[in-house]
């Protein structure tokens, strides 16, 4: 699944570590999501959306679109 996480994170001046701590996951998880090697669970996707104050659909783009 494609996503805008890296751009959103950098625009807000967050490191991968800072975002990971906020979300309660590892930095490696953030890296894997940003590099499209891992799709977050639905609860994690909602948490990411809350951090960026966006809807899930504004962050994550399904491969079939």
PDB file with SEQRES, HELIX, SHEET and CRYST1 records, atoms N, CA, C and O in Angstrom:
SEQRES   1 A   65  UNK UNK UNK UNK UNK UNK UNK UNK UNK UNK UNK UNK UNK          
SEQRES   2 A   65  UNK UNK UNK UNK UNK UNK UNK UNK UNK UNK UNK UNK UNK          
SEQRES   3 A   65  UNK UNK UNK UNK UNK UNK UNK UNK UNK UNK UNK UNK UNK          
SEQRES   4 A   65  UNK UNK UNK UNK UNK UNK UNK UNK UNK UNK UNK UNK UNK          
SEQRES   5 A   65  UNK UNK UNK UNK UNK UNK UNK UNK UNK UNK UNK UNK UNK          
HELIX    1 AA1 UNK A    5  UNK A   11  1                                   7    
HELIX    2 AA2 UNK A   16  UNK A   23  1                                   8    
HELIX    3 AA3 UNK A   27  UNK A   34  1                                   8    
HELIX    4 AA4 UNK A   42  UNK A   52  1                                  11    
HELIX    5 AA5 UNK A   56  UNK A   58  5                                   3    
SHEET    1 AA1 2 UNK A   2  UNK A   3  0                                        
SHEET    2 AA1 2 UNK A  60  UNK A  61 -1                                        
CRYST1    1.000    1.000    1.000  90.00  90.00  90.00 P 1           1          
ATOM      1  N   UNK A   1       0.837  -1.164   0.000  1.00  0.00           N  
ATOM      2  CA  UNK A   1       0.000   0.000   0.000  1.00  0.00           C  
ATOM      3  C   UNK A   1       0.891   1.239   0.000  1.00  0.00           C  
ATOM      4  O   UNK A   1       1.839   1.328   0.780  1.00  0.00           O  
ATOM      5  N   UNK A   2       0.592   2.169  -0.853  1.00  0.00           N  
ATOM      6  CA  UNK A   2       1.339   3.415  -0.917  1.00  0.00           C  
ATOM      7  C   UNK A   2       0.897   4.312   0.241  1.00  0.00           C  
ATOM      8  O   UNK A   2      -0.215   4.183   0.754  1.00  0.00           O  
ATOM      9  N   UNK A   3       1.784   5.219   0.640  1.00  0.00           N  
ATOM     10  CA  UNK A   3       1.423   6.130   1.722  1.00  0.00           C  
ATOM     11  C   UNK A   3       2.236   7.415   1.641  1.00  0.00           C  
ATOM     12  O   UNK A   3       3.239   7.502   0.933  1.00  0.00           O  
ATOM     13  N   UNK A   4       1.770   8.406   2.389  1.00  0.00           N  
ATOM     14  CA  UNK A   4       2.407   9.730   2.440  1.00  0.00           C  
ATOM     15  C   UNK A   4       3.104   9.975   3.776  1.00  0.00           C  
ATOM     16  O   UNK A   4       3.409  11.119   4.113  1.00  0.00           O  
ATOM     17  N   UNK A   5       3.355   8.919   4.532  1.00  0.00           N  
ATOM     18  CA  UNK A   5       3.862   9.097   5.897  1.00  0.00           C  
ATOM     19  C   UNK A   5       5.177   9.856   5.978  1.00  0.00           C  
ATOM     20  O   UNK A   5       5.318  10.755   6.807  1.00  0.00           O  
ATOM     21  N   UNK A   6       6.126   9.516   5.144  1.00  0.00           N  
ATOM     22  CA  UNK A   6       7.438  10.181   5.222  1.00  0.00           C  
ATOM     23  C   UNK A   6       7.279  11.691   5.016  1.00  0.00           C  
ATOM     24  O   UNK A   6       7.810  12.485   5.793  1.00  0.00           O  
ATOM     25  N   UNK A   7       6.552  12.081   3.973  1.00  0.00           N  
ATOM     26  CA  UNK A   7       6.356  13.512   3.709  1.00  0.00           C  
ATOM     27  C   UNK A   7       5.637  14.200   4.863  1.00  0.00           C  
ATOM     28  O   UNK A   7       6.022  15.296   5.272  1.00  0.00           O  
ATOM     29  N   UNK A   8       4.602  13.564   5.386  1.00  0.00           N  
ATOM     30  CA  UNK A   8       3.860  14.148   6.502  1.00  0.00           C  
ATOM     31  C   UNK A   8       4.745  14.277   7.733  1.00  0.00           C  
ATOM     32  O   UNK A   8       4.715  15.294   8.424  1.00  0.00           O  
ATOM     33  N   UNK A   9       5.527  13.248   8.000  1.00  0.00           N  
ATOM     34  CA  UNK A   9       6.419  13.269   9.165  1.00  0.00           C  
ATOM     35  C   UNK A   9       7.462  14.371   9.036  1.00  0.00           C  
ATOM     36  O   UNK A   9       7.688  15.132   9.976  1.00  0.00           O  
ATOM     37  N   UNK A  10       8.097  14.454   7.869  1.00  0.00           N  
ATOM     38  CA  UNK A  10       9.146  15.456   7.665  1.00  0.00           C  
ATOM     39  C   UNK A  10       8.581  16.872   7.685  1.00  0.00           C  
ATOM     40  O   UNK A  10       9.218  17.784   8.212  1.00  0.00           O  
ATOM     41  N   UNK A  11       7.402  17.061   7.121  1.00  0.00           N  
ATOM     42  CA  UNK A  11       6.765  18.378   7.124  1.00  0.00           C  
ATOM     43  C   UNK A  11       6.530  18.869   8.545  1.00  0.00           C  
ATOM     44  O   UNK A  11       6.599  20.068   8.815  1.00  0.00           O  
ATOM     45  N   UNK A  12       6.255  17.951   9.438  1.00  0.00           N  
ATOM     46  CA  UNK A  12       6.001  18.304  10.840  1.00  0.00           C  
ATOM     47  C   UNK A  12       7.266  18.274  11.696  1.00  0.00           C  
ATOM     48  O   UNK A  12       7.207  18.498  12.905  1.00  0.00           O  
ATOM     49  N   UNK A  13       8.404  17.998  11.068  1.00  0.00           N  
ATOM     50  CA  UNK A  13       9.676  18.018  11.788  1.00  0.00           C  
ATOM     51  C   UNK A  13       9.849  16.878  12.769  1.00  0.00           C  
ATOM     52  O   UNK A  13      10.572  17.017  13.756  1.00  0.00           O  
ATOM     53  N   UNK A  14       9.201  15.757  12.517  1.00  0.00           N  
ATOM     54  CA  UNK A  14       9.304  14.594  13.405  1.00  0.00           C  
ATOM     55  C   UNK A  14      10.349  13.616  12.894  1.00  0.00           C  
ATOM     56  O   UNK A  14      10.456  13.379  11.691  1.00  0.00           O  
ATOM     57  N   UNK A  15      11.110  13.054  13.806  1.00  0.00           N  
ATOM     58  CA  UNK A  15      12.007  11.961  13.433  1.00  0.00           C  
ATOM     59  C   UNK A  15      11.208  10.666  13.451  1.00  0.00           C  
ATOM     60  O   UNK A  15      10.101  10.617  13.986  1.00  0.00           O  
ATOM     61  N   UNK A  16      11.772   9.629  12.869  1.00  0.00           N  
ATOM     62  CA  UNK A  16      11.114   8.326  12.943  1.00  0.00           C  
ATOM     63  C   UNK A  16      10.984   7.889  14.392  1.00  0.00           C  
ATOM     64  O   UNK A  16       9.963   7.320  14.779  1.00  0.00           O  
ATOM     65  N   UNK A  17      12.011   8.151  15.199  1.00  0.00           N  
ATOM     66  CA  UNK A  17      11.970   7.790  16.620  1.00  0.00           C  
ATOM     67  C   UNK A  17      10.844   8.512  17.348  1.00  0.00           C  
ATOM     68  O   UNK A  17      10.109   7.900  18.122  1.00  0.00           O  
ATOM     69  N   UNK A  18      10.708   9.802  17.103  1.00  0.00           N  
ATOM     70  CA  UNK A  18       9.671  10.586  17.789  1.00  0.00           C  
ATOM     71  C   UNK A  18       8.280  10.084  17.413  1.00  0.00           C  
ATOM     72  O   UNK A  18       7.415   9.938  18.276  1.00  0.00           O  
ATOM     73  N   UNK A  19       8.066   9.821  16.131  1.00  0.00           N  
ATOM     74  CA  UNK A  19       6.768   9.313  15.692  1.00  0.00           C  
ATOM     75  C   UNK A  19       6.511   7.936  16.286  1.00  0.00           C  
ATOM     76  O   UNK A  19       5.402   7.644  16.733  1.00  0.00           O  
ATOM     77  N   UNK A  20       7.526   7.099  16.290  1.00  0.00           N  
ATOM     78  CA  UNK A  20       7.391   5.758  16.849  1.00  0.00           C  
ATOM     79  C   UNK A  20       7.011   5.815  18.329  1.00  0.00           C  
ATOM     80  O   UNK A  20       6.134   5.076  18.775  1.00  0.00           O  
ATOM     81  N   UNK A  21       7.665   6.683  19.083  1.00  0.00           N  
ATOM     82  CA  UNK A  21       7.351   6.817  20.509  1.00  0.00           C  
ATOM     83  C   UNK A  21       5.916   7.292  20.712  1.00  0.00           C  
ATOM     84  O   UNK A  21       5.210   6.786  21.584  1.00  0.00           O  
ATOM     85  N   UNK A  22       5.492   8.248  19.920  1.00  0.00           N  
ATOM     86  CA  UNK A  22       4.125   8.760  20.015  1.00  0.00           C  
ATOM     87  C   UNK A  22       3.107   7.662  19.765  1.00  0.00           C  
ATOM     88  O   UNK A  22       2.063   7.607  20.415  1.00  0.00           O  
ATOM     89  N   UNK A  23       3.421   6.782  18.808  1.00  0.00           N  
ATOM     90  CA  UNK A  23       2.492   5.718  18.422  1.00  0.00           C  
ATOM     91  C   UNK A  23       2.667   4.436  19.229  1.00  0.00           C  
ATOM     92  O   UNK A  23       1.835   3.532  19.144  1.00  0.00           O  
ATOM     93  N   UNK A  24       3.727   4.351  20.001  1.00  0.00           N  
ATOM     94  CA  UNK A  24       3.970   3.145  20.791  1.00  0.00           C  
ATOM     95  C   UNK A  24       4.441   1.964  19.967  1.00  0.00           C  
ATOM     96  O   UNK A  24       4.131   0.813  20.276  1.00  0.00           O  
ATOM     97  N   UNK A  25       5.199   2.260  18.909  1.00  0.00           N  
ATOM     98  CA  UNK A  25       5.769   1.203  18.059  1.00  0.00           C  
ATOM     99  C   UNK A  25       7.267   1.448  17.926  1.00  0.00           C  
ATOM    100  O   UNK A  25       7.781   2.443  18.436  1.00  0.00           O  
ATOM    101  N   UNK A  26       7.964   0.552  17.247  1.00  0.00           N  
ATOM    102  CA  UNK A  26       9.405   0.719  17.057  1.00  0.00           C  
ATOM    103  C   UNK A  26       9.698   1.630  15.870  1.00  0.00           C  
ATOM    104  O   UNK A  26       8.863   1.818  14.985  1.00  0.00           O  
ATOM    105  N   UNK A  27      10.906   2.190  15.874  1.00  0.00           N  
ATOM    106  CA  UNK A  27      11.342   2.989  14.734  1.00  0.00           C  
ATOM    107  C   UNK A  27      11.360   2.139  13.474  1.00  0.00           C  
ATOM    108  O   UNK A  27      11.073   2.633  12.383  1.00  0.00           O  
ATOM    109  N   UNK A  28      11.697   0.856  13.623  1.00  0.00           N  
ATOM    110  CA  UNK A  28      11.737  -0.060  12.481  1.00  0.00           C  
ATOM    111  C   UNK A  28      10.352  -0.217  11.856  1.00  0.00           C  
ATOM    112  O   UNK A  28      10.235  -0.369  10.640  1.00  0.00           O  
ATOM    113  N   UNK A  29       9.310  -0.182  12.675  1.00  0.00           N  
ATOM    114  CA  UNK A  29       7.947  -0.259  12.147  1.00  0.00           C  
ATOM    115  C   UNK A  29       7.637   0.967  11.300  1.00  0.00           C  
ATOM    116  O   UNK A  29       7.068   0.848  10.215  1.00  0.00           O  
ATOM    117  N   UNK A  30       8.005   2.132  11.788  1.00  0.00           N  
ATOM    118  CA  UNK A  30       7.778   3.370  11.026  1.00  0.00           C  
ATOM    119  C   UNK A  30       8.542   3.306   9.711  1.00  0.00           C  
ATOM    120  O   UNK A  30       8.002   3.647   8.658  1.00  0.00           O  
ATOM    121  N   UNK A  31       9.799   2.869   9.767  1.00  0.00           N  
ATOM    122  CA  UNK A  31      10.610   2.751   8.564  1.00  0.00           C  
ATOM    123  C   UNK A  31       9.978   1.786   7.561  1.00  0.00           C  
ATOM    124  O   UNK A  31       9.927   2.076   6.366  1.00  0.00           O  
ATOM    125  N   UNK A  32       9.502   0.651   8.041  1.00  0.00           N  
ATOM    126  CA  UNK A  32       8.899  -0.345   7.152  1.00  0.00           C  
ATOM    127  C   UNK A  32       7.617   0.179   6.512  1.00  0.00           C  
ATOM    128  O   UNK A  32       7.359  -0.091   5.339  1.00  0.00           O  
ATOM    129  N   UNK A  33       6.814   0.922   7.266  1.00  0.00           N  
ATOM    130  CA  UNK A  33       5.589   1.503   6.692  1.00  0.00           C  
ATOM    131  C   UNK A  33       5.969   2.536   5.643  1.00  0.00           C  
ATOM    132  O   UNK A  33       5.420   2.528   4.541  1.00  0.00           O  
ATOM    133  N   UNK A  34       6.899   3.425   5.969  1.00  0.00           N  
ATOM    134  CA  UNK A  34       7.300   4.474   5.028  1.00  0.00           C  
ATOM    135  C   UNK A  34       7.869   3.903   3.736  1.00  0.00           C  
ATOM    136  O   UNK A  34       7.676   4.474   2.662  1.00  0.00           O  
ATOM    137  N   UNK A  35       8.564   2.784   3.838  1.00  0.00           N  
ATOM    138  CA  UNK A  35       9.161   2.165   2.657  1.00  0.00           C  
ATOM    139  C   UNK A  35       8.256   1.119   2.008  1.00  0.00           C  
ATOM    140  O   UNK A  35       8.680   0.347   1.147  1.00  0.00           O  
ATOM    141  N   UNK A  36       6.996   1.117   2.448  1.00  0.00           N  
ATOM    142  CA  UNK A  36       5.953   0.264   1.867  1.00  0.00           C  
ATOM    143  C   UNK A  36       6.293  -1.218   1.923  1.00  0.00           C  
ATOM    144  O   UNK A  36       5.926  -1.985   1.033  1.00  0.00           O  
ATOM    145  N   UNK A  37       7.000  -1.615   2.983  1.00  0.00           N  
ATOM    146  CA  UNK A  37       7.288  -3.033   3.222  1.00  0.00           C  
ATOM    147  C   UNK A  37       6.334  -3.640   4.233  1.00  0.00           C  
ATOM    148  O   UNK A  37       6.316  -4.855   4.431  1.00  0.00           O  
ATOM    149  N   UNK A  38       5.528  -2.775   4.884  1.00  0.00           N  
ATOM    150  CA  UNK A  38       4.613  -3.235   5.924  1.00  0.00           C  
ATOM    151  C   UNK A  38       3.372  -2.354   5.899  1.00  0.00           C  
ATOM    152  O   UNK A  38       3.474  -1.128   5.875  1.00  0.00           O  
ATOM    153  N   UNK A  39       2.199  -2.984   5.904  1.00  0.00           N  
ATOM    154  CA  UNK A  39       0.934  -2.261   6.002  1.00  0.00           C  
ATOM    155  C   UNK A  39       0.496  -2.278   7.464  1.00  0.00           C  
ATOM    156  O   UNK A  39       0.430  -3.345   8.075  1.00  0.00           O  
ATOM    157  N   UNK A  40       0.198  -1.112   8.031  1.00  0.00           N  
ATOM    158  CA  UNK A  40      -0.174  -1.071   9.445  1.00  0.00           C  
ATOM    159  C   UNK A  40      -1.519  -1.740   9.694  1.00  0.00           C  
ATOM    160  O   UNK A  40      -2.365  -1.826   8.804  1.00  0.00           O  
ATOM    161  N   UNK A  41      -1.695  -2.208  10.913  1.00  0.00           N  
ATOM    162  CA  UNK A  41      -3.001  -2.717  11.326  1.00  0.00           C  
ATOM    163  C   UNK A  41      -3.991  -1.556  11.301  1.00  0.00           C  
ATOM    164  O   UNK A  41      -3.593  -0.392  11.272  1.00  0.00           O  
ATOM    165  N   UNK A  42      -5.253  -1.876  11.314  1.00  0.00           N  
ATOM    166  CA  UNK A  42      -6.272  -0.830  11.310  1.00  0.00           C  
ATOM    167  C   UNK A  42      -6.162   0.079  12.541  1.00  0.00           C  
ATOM    168  O   UNK A  42      -6.237   1.298  12.391  1.00  0.00           O  
ATOM    169  N   UNK A  43      -5.987  -0.469  13.750  1.00  0.00           N  
ATOM    170  CA  UNK A  43      -5.815   0.433  14.898  1.00  0.00           C  
ATOM    171  C   UNK A  43      -4.593   1.349  14.761  1.00  0.00           C  
ATOM    172  O   UNK A  43      -4.650   2.518  15.142  1.00  0.00           O  
ATOM    173  N   UNK A  44      -3.499   0.826  14.224  1.00  0.00           N  
ATOM    174  CA  UNK A  44      -2.308   1.660  14.035  1.00  0.00           C  
ATOM    175  C   UNK A  44      -2.560   2.711  12.962  1.00  0.00           C  
ATOM    176  O   UNK A  44      -2.123   3.852  13.110  1.00  0.00           O  
ATOM    177  N   UNK A  45      -3.250   2.355  11.893  1.00  0.00           N  
ATOM    178  CA  UNK A  45      -3.580   3.328  10.840  1.00  0.00           C  
ATOM    179  C   UNK A  45      -4.429   4.463  11.407  1.00  0.00           C  
ATOM    180  O   UNK A  45      -4.212   5.627  11.071  1.00  0.00           O  
ATOM    181  N   UNK A  46      -5.397   4.130  12.267  1.00  0.00           N  
ATOM    182  CA  UNK A  46      -6.212   5.167  12.906  1.00  0.00           C  
ATOM    183  C   UNK A  46      -5.350   6.050  13.804  1.00  0.00           C  
ATOM    184  O   UNK A  46      -5.530   7.268  13.826  1.00  0.00           O  
ATOM    185  N   UNK A  47      -4.421   5.457  14.539  1.00  0.00           N  
ATOM    186  CA  UNK A  47      -3.535   6.230  15.415  1.00  0.00           C  
ATOM    187  C   UNK A  47      -2.651   7.169  14.598  1.00  0.00           C  
ATOM    188  O   UNK A  47      -2.449   8.322  14.978  1.00  0.00           O  
ATOM    189  N   UNK A  48      -2.129   6.680  13.484  1.00  0.00           N  
ATOM    190  CA  UNK A  48      -1.315   7.519  12.594  1.00  0.00           C  
ATOM    191  C   UNK A  48      -2.145   8.682  12.076  1.00  0.00           C  
ATOM    192  O   UNK A  48      -1.676   9.820  12.056  1.00  0.00           O  
ATOM    193  N   UNK A  49      -3.364   8.408  11.661  1.00  0.00           N  
ATOM    194  CA  UNK A  49      -4.249   9.458  11.157  1.00  0.00           C  
ATOM    195  C   UNK A  49      -4.509  10.515  12.233  1.00  0.00           C  
ATOM    196  O   UNK A  49      -4.535  11.709  11.938  1.00  0.00           O  
ATOM    197  N   UNK A  50      -4.702  10.075  13.476  1.00  0.00           N  
ATOM    198  CA  UNK A  50      -4.929  11.033  14.578  1.00  0.00           C  
ATOM    199  C   UNK A  50      -3.704  11.921  14.789  1.00  0.00           C  
ATOM    200  O   UNK A  50      -3.840  13.125  15.003  1.00  0.00           O  
ATOM    201  N   UNK A  51      -2.515  11.334  14.731  1.00  0.00           N  
ATOM    202  CA  UNK A  51      -1.287  12.124  14.925  1.00  0.00           C  
ATOM    203  C   UNK A  51      -1.192  13.233  13.883  1.00  0.00           C  
ATOM    204  O   UNK A  51      -0.819  14.362  14.202  1.00  0.00           O  
ATOM    205  N   UNK A  52      -1.529  12.907  12.638  1.00  0.00           N  
ATOM    206  CA  UNK A  52      -1.420  13.886  11.555  1.00  0.00           C  
ATOM    207  C   UNK A  52      -2.699  14.677  11.341  1.00  0.00           C  
ATOM    208  O   UNK A  52      -2.759  15.537  10.463  1.00  0.00           O  
ATOM    209  N   UNK A  53      -3.737  14.389  12.147  1.00  0.00           N  
ATOM    210  CA  UNK A  53      -5.020  15.079  12.036  1.00  0.00           C  
ATOM    211  C   UNK A  53      -5.589  14.991  10.614  1.00  0.00           C  
ATOM    212  O   UNK A  53      -6.081  15.973  10.058  1.00  0.00           O  
ATOM    213  N   UNK A  54      -5.504  13.780  10.045  1.00  0.00           N  
ATOM    214  CA  UNK A  54      -6.008  13.504   8.706  1.00  0.00           C  
ATOM    215  C   UNK A  54      -6.855  12.242   8.745  1.00  0.00           C  
ATOM    216  O   UNK A  54      -6.848  11.506   9.732  1.00  0.00           O  
ATOM    217  N   UNK A  55      -7.580  12.001   7.666  1.00  0.00           N  
ATOM    218  CA  UNK A  55      -8.305  10.741   7.531  1.00  0.00           C  
ATOM    219  C   UNK A  55      -7.334   9.686   7.012  1.00  0.00           C  
ATOM    220  O   UNK A  55      -6.357  10.015   6.339  1.00  0.00           O  
ATOM    221  N   UNK A  56      -7.595   8.444   7.317  1.00  0.00           N  
ATOM    222  CA  UNK A  56      -6.744   7.340   6.850  1.00  0.00           C  
ATOM    223  C   UNK A  56      -6.559   7.411   5.343  1.00  0.00           C  
ATOM    224  O   UNK A  56      -5.456   7.207   4.837  1.00  0.00           O  
ATOM    225  N   UNK A  57      -7.647   7.704   4.620  1.00  0.00           N  
ATOM    226  CA  UNK A  57      -7.584   7.750   3.148  1.00  0.00           C  
ATOM    227  C   UNK A  57      -6.695   8.866   2.627  1.00  0.00           C  
ATOM    228  O   UNK A  57      -6.291   8.841   1.465  1.00  0.00           O  
ATOM    229  N   UNK A  58      -6.383   9.845   3.466  1.00  0.00           N  
ATOM    230  CA  UNK A  58      -5.500  10.927   3.062  1.00  0.00           C  
ATOM    231  C   UNK A  58      -4.025  10.563   3.253  1.00  0.00           C  
ATOM    232  O   UNK A  58      -3.136  11.282   2.796  1.00  0.00           O  
ATOM    233  N   UNK A  59      -3.778   9.451   3.927  1.00  0.00           N  
ATOM    234  CA  UNK A  59      -2.410   9.004   4.203  1.00  0.00           C  
ATOM    235  C   UNK A  59      -2.058   7.755   3.410  1.00  0.00           C  
ATOM    236  O   UNK A  59      -0.971   7.654   2.841  1.00  0.00           O  
ATOM    237  N   UNK A  60      -2.990   6.803   3.378  1.00  0.00           N  
ATOM    238  CA  UNK A  60      -2.747   5.512   2.758  1.00  0.00           C  
ATOM    239  C   UNK A  60      -3.558   5.364   1.477  1.00  0.00           C  
ATOM    240  O   UNK A  60      -4.751   5.663   1.440  1.00  0.00           O  
ATOM    241  N   UNK A  61      -2.884   4.895   0.424  1.00  0.00           N  
ATOM    242  CA  UNK A  61      -3.506   4.723  -0.884  1.00  0.00           C  
ATOM    243  C   UNK A  61      -3.416   3.258  -1.282  1.00  0.00           C  
ATOM    244  O   UNK A  61      -2.316   2.738  -1.468  1.00  0.00           O  
ATOM    245  N   UNK A  62      -4.556   2.582  -1.418  1.00  0.00           N  
ATOM    246  CA  UNK A  62      -4.515   1.161  -1.796  1.00  0.00           C  
ATOM    247  C   UNK A  62      -3.845   0.970  -3.161  1.00  0.00           C  
ATOM    248  O   UNK A  62      -3.907   1.850  -4.020  1.00  0.00           O  
ATOM    249  N   UNK A  63      -3.214  -0.172  -3.347  1.00  0.00           N  
ATOM    250  CA  UNK A  63      -2.516  -0.469  -4.604  1.00  0.00           C  
ATOM    251  C   UNK A  63      -3.454  -0.527  -5.807  1.00  0.00           C  
ATOM    252  O   UNK A  63      -3.020  -0.310  -6.938  1.00  0.00           O  
ATOM    253  N   UNK A  64      -4.727  -0.815  -5.575  1.00  0.00           N  
ATOM    254  CA  UNK A  64      -5.641  -0.964  -6.697  1.00  0.00           C  
ATOM    255  C   UNK A  64      -6.168   0.364  -7.216  1.00  0.00           C  
ATOM    256  O   UNK A  64      -6.906   0.376  -8.202  1.00  0.00           O  
ATOM    257  N   UNK A  65      -5.817   1.486  -6.588  1.00  0.00           N  
ATOM    258  CA  UNK A  65      -6.276   2.803  -7.058  1.00  0.00           C  
ATOM    259  C   UNK A  65      -5.343   3.369  -8.103  1.00  0.00           C  
ATOM    260  O   UNK A  65      -5.575   4.467  -8.607  1.00  0.00           O  
TER     261      UNK A  65                                                      
END                                                                             
